[in-house]
Amino acid sequence: MIIPRPGPSDSLLVVEGKTDLHVVRHLSERSDPSLAFGIQDYEGIDNVLGSIHGHIDTPDRPAVGFVMDSDDNVRQTWLRVRGEFSRAARPIRLPDSPDPNGTIIAGDPGVGGPRIGIWLMPNNSADGELENFVADMIPTNDPVWPLSQQYIDGIPTSHRKFAPGKTIRAQVHAWLATLADPRLMGQAIGFGDLSITGQLTQTFLRWLSRLFR
């Protein structure tokens, strides 16, 4: 169950944007509707990083998680995350690298600090973003997916409106546009157009469960 207006005593997931919010909400509701937490969209990684101090120092919150894109350099993004955690009122030393299964830091009963989770899209070890994660959910052997990739790849560089690092994003949305009822990524998960049985998706869902159970 997604809590619509999470308070300071509710478990919370902090995400970069509305698209992330809807993808996680539909994933969680489709997989395990009993899992209770709120989701807040912070409109960009800089705002997510800036919110870390306040969230991990909220004593009554059972758990808080942060989902961010790795973008062009997963190592550099992780270093930024580690820096924010080290400067918090309750300084936390994160591991040198993110856990491939999703990082989780146990709560601190002595000061009432929440359990903490961190997931870097797409898989905690590769550069990329939410769309790389969603691309992994396209059903295996879907005949239109390679055609969608070819279509985007075939657009001359001089005609492309998307940045060089956003090719997967364009390919995923091209594939979504071919569905009988084209939907946004989150809705496509909810309606079953995207599969949630793949290894990456299941790893993410297990991370959510470990964090918020």
Buried (B, 14 or more C-beta within 10 A) or exposed (E): EBEEEBEEEBBBBBBBBEBBBBBBBBBBBBBBEEBBBBBBBBEEBEEBBEBBBEBBBBEEBBBBBBBBBBBEEBEEBBEEBBEBBEEBEBEBEBEEEBBEBBBBBEBBEEEEBBBBBBBBBBBBBEBBBBBBBBBBBBBEEBEBBEEBBEBBEEBEEEEEEEEEEBBBBBBBBBBBEEEEEEBBBBBBBBEEBBBBEBEBBEBBBEBBBBBBE
